[in-house]
Amino acid sequence: MAKLAKKKKSGDQKGALIGAIATAAAVWVVRKAITAAWTRTTGKVPPTDPSDPKVGVVEALGWAVIAGASIEATRLCAARATTRRARAAGDSGE
């Protein structure tokens, strides 16, 4: 019984690590993609300093909404996908 509990805890930690790595990689890819799309569309790099007087309020808010929504949606999808795969692997007895 103790061995089963220890194996399950080890598997949970491994799953959490894989999930974190997959999420970080997915967020990195999406951030690169939306940065490229923003640059291609506006002709400017995305604003990085919201207090910069050269950056308009509309531009800063637009970037914040696009980046925030895209990145959070990516994190959600990646977390759900890794959880679904971990559960499927656990159900099959691996």
C-alpha positions as semicolon CSV with decimal commas, in nm:
position;residue;x (nm);y (nm);z (nm)
1;M;0,000;0,000;0,000
2;A;0,280;0,243;0,090
3;K;0,463;0,163;-0,233
4;L;0,151;0,245;-0,436
5;A;0,109;0,579;-0,257
6;K;0,475;0,665;-0,309
7;K;0,458;0,569;-0,678
8;K;0,143;0,780;-0,726
9;K;0,304;1,083;-0,556
10;S;0,613;1,046;-0,775
11;G;0,392;1,024;-1,082
12;D;0,201;1,335;-0,973
13;Q;0,526;1,530;-0,941
14;K;0,643;1,408;-1,279
15;G;0,308;1,505;-1,434
16;A;0,323;1,848;-1,275
17;L;0,675;1,904;-1,408
18;I;0,579;1,793;-1,758
19;G;0,271;2,015;-1,742
20;A;0,475;2,316;-1,635
21;I;0,731;2,264;-1,912
22;A;0,460;2,213;-2,175
23;T;0,276;2,524;-2,060
24;A;0,591;2,737;-2,061
25;A;0,681;2,618;-2,411
26;A;0,330;2,684;-2,542
27;V;0,323;3,033;-2,390
28;W;0,663;3,112;-2,541
29;V;0,546;3,007;-2,888
30;V;0,223;3,204;-2,863
31;R;0,402;3,514;-2,734
32;K;0,644;3,499;-3,029
33;A;0,352;3,454;-3,270
34;I;0,145;3,744;-3,137
35;T;0,454;3,968;-3,124
36;A;0,526;3,890;-3,491
37;A;0,161;3,945;-3,585
38;W;0,151;4,277;-3,397
39;T;0,472;4,394;-3,562
40;R;0,349;4,289;-3,908
41;T;0,010;4,454;-3,857
42;T;0,113;4,782;-3,691
43;G;0,466;4,820;-3,826
44;K;0,589;4,874;-3,467
45;V;0,717;4,647;-3,196
46;P;0,470;4,583;-2,914
47;P;0,489;4,832;-2,626
48;T;0,698;4,709;-2,335
49;D;0,685;5,011;-2,106
50;P;0,333;5,139;-2,042
51;S;0,467;5,455;-1,876
52;D;0,655;5,558;-2,192
53;P;0,495;5,882;-2,320
54;K;0,561;5,774;-2,680
55;V;0,316;5,484;-2,640
56;G;-0,046;5,581;-2,679
57;V;-0,307;5,461;-2,431
58;V;-0,504;5,282;-2,702
59;E;-0,193;5,104;-2,829
60;A;-0,087;4,998;-2,477
61;L;-0,437;4,876;-2,389
62;G;-0,471;4,695;-2,722
63;W;-0,149;4,507;-2,668
64;A;-0,238;4,428;-2,306
65;V;-0,575;4,282;-2,405
66;I;-0,439;4,079;-2,698
67;A;-0,134;3,949;-2,513
68;G;-0,318;3,879;-2,189
69;A;-0,609;3,695;-2,346
70;S;-0,386;3,494;-2,580
71;I;-0,139;3,389;-2,313
72;E;-0,404;3,298;-2,056
73;A;-0,600;3,097;-2,313
74;T;-0,280;2,915;-2,405
75;R;-0,203;2,838;-2,040
76;L;-0,554;2,705;-1,987
77;C;-0,544;2,483;-2,297
78;A;-0,197;2,351;-2,218
79;A;-0,289;2,271;-1,858
80;R;-0,607;2,092;-1,965
81;A;-0,426;1,896;-2,236
82;T;-0,151;1,775;-2,002
83;T;-0,407;1,684;-1,734
84;R;-0,615;1,493;-1,986
85;R;-0,308;1,303;-2,110
86;A;-0,193;1,226;-1,756
87;R;-0,534;1,090;-1,665
88;A;-0,546;0,882;-1,983
89;A;-0,200;0,741;-1,908
90;G;-0,307;0,662;-1,549
91;D;-0,623;0,488;-1,668
92;S;-0,427;0,266;-1,905
93;G;-0,206;0,146;-1,621
94;E;0,123;0,312;-1,717
